[in-house]
């Protein structure tokens, strides 16, 4: 099992829409997440005093080929439809790595 964390901006004017989407996540999206060996997927919101909004996501990957499972998820038509709604709400960080949407974070501590 490997843990993943990432951060991305959230457009303030899209806050309510993003929360509404995730309050009623589609069953097909929840299913493909499980099928692609992802567990304990959570998204957290942080609003800063200056009006900036950040989303932090965390999940655990229990599969054996993250690249293949990621490609499978990305090829799924329902996932593409979901992302088409979610991505306009997000604002990727300018210093993210090439190919990243959400900027990967380094795990510096974990306790069971």
C-alpha positions as CSV (number, residue, x, y, z in Angstrom):
1,X,0.0,0.0,0.0
2,X,1.2,3.5,-0.9
3,X,-0.2,6.8,0.4
4,X,-0.7,9.8,-1.9
5,X,-1.4,13.4,-1.1
6,X,-1.8,16.3,-3.5
7,X,-2.8,19.9,-3.4
8,X,-4.6,22.1,-6.0
9,X,-6.3,25.5,-5.9
10,X,-10.1,25.9,-6.0
11,X,-11.6,28.9,-7.7
12,X,-13.6,30.7,-5.0
13,X,-16.5,31.4,-7.3
14,X,-16.8,27.6,-7.9
15,X,-16.7,26.6,-4.2
16,X,-20.4,25.8,-3.9
17,X,-20.5,23.9,-7.2
18,X,-17.5,21.8,-6.2
19,X,-19.0,21.0,-2.8
20,X,-22.4,20.1,-4.4
21,X,-20.7,17.8,-6.9
22,X,-18.8,15.9,-4.2
23,X,-21.8,15.8,-1.7
24,X,-23.5,13.6,-4.3
25,X,-20.6,11.9,-6.1
26,X,-21.8,9.6,-8.9
27,X,-22.0,5.9,-8.1
28,X,-20.0,5.2,-11.3
29,X,-17.2,7.4,-10.0
30,X,-17.1,5.7,-6.6
31,X,-17.0,2.3,-8.4
32,X,-14.1,3.2,-10.7
33,X,-12.1,4.5,-7.8
34,X,-12.5,1.1,-6.1
35,X,-11.9,-0.8,-9.3
36,X,-8.6,1.1,-9.7
37,X,-7.4,0.0,-6.3
38,X,-7.8,3.3,-4.5
39,X,-9.1,3.3,-0.9
40,X,-9.5,5.9,1.8
41,X,-9.9,8.8,-0.7
42,X,-10.6,12.1,1.0
43,X,-10.6,15.7,-0.1
44,X,-10.1,18.6,2.3
45,X,-10.7,22.3,1.8
46,X,-8.7,25.1,3.2
47,X,-9.8,28.7,2.9
48,X,-7.1,31.3,3.6
49,X,-7.8,34.8,5.0
50,X,-6.8,36.3,1.6
51,X,-9.6,34.5,-0.2
52,X,-7.4,31.8,-1.7
53,X,-8.9,28.2,-1.5
54,X,-6.9,25.0,-1.6
55,X,-8.0,21.4,-1.9
56,X,-5.9,18.7,-0.3
57,X,-6.5,15.1,-1.4
58,X,-5.4,11.9,0.2
59,X,-5.8,8.3,-0.9
60,X,-4.2,4.9,-0.4
61,X,-3.3,2.8,-3.4
62,X,-3.4,-0.9,-2.9
63,X,-2.8,-2.1,-6.4
64,X,0.4,-3.2,-8.2
65,X,0.5,-0.9,-11.2
66,X,-0.5,2.7,-10.5
67,X,0.3,3.9,-14.0
68,X,-2.0,1.3,-15.5
69,X,-4.8,1.9,-13.0
70,X,-4.5,5.7,-13.6
71,X,-4.7,5.2,-17.4
72,X,-7.8,2.9,-16.9
73,X,-9.5,5.6,-14.8
74,X,-8.6,8.4,-17.3
75,X,-10.0,6.3,-20.2
76,X,-13.3,5.7,-18.5
77,X,-16.1,7.8,-20.2
78,X,-17.9,8.5,-17.0
79,X,-14.7,9.7,-15.3
80,X,-14.1,12.0,-18.3
81,X,-17.6,13.4,-17.9
82,X,-17.0,13.9,-14.1
83,X,-13.6,15.6,-14.7
84,X,-15.3,17.9,-17.2
85,X,-17.4,19.2,-14.4
86,X,-14.7,19.3,-11.7
87,X,-11.7,20.6,-13.5
88,X,-13.1,24.1,-14.3
89,X,-13.6,24.5,-10.5
90,X,-9.9,23.8,-9.9
91,X,-6.8,26.0,-10.3
92,X,-3.6,24.0,-10.6
93,X,-0.5,25.3,-8.8
94,X,2.0,27.1,-11.1
95,X,4.9,25.0,-9.6
96,X,3.4,21.6,-10.2
97,X,5.5,19.0,-12.0
98,X,5.0,18.4,-15.7
99,X,2.0,16.1,-16.3
100,X,0.5,16.8,-12.9
101,X,-3.0,18.3,-12.4
102,X,-2.8,18.3,-8.6
103,X,0.7,18.9,-7.2
104,X,2.1,15.9,-5.5
105,X,3.1,16.3,-1.9
106,X,5.9,14.6,0.0
107,X,4.8,12.5,3.0
108,X,7.0,13.5,5.9
109,X,5.2,11.7,8.7
110,X,2.8,8.8,9.2
111,X,1.7,7.0,12.4
112,X,-0.5,3.9,12.5
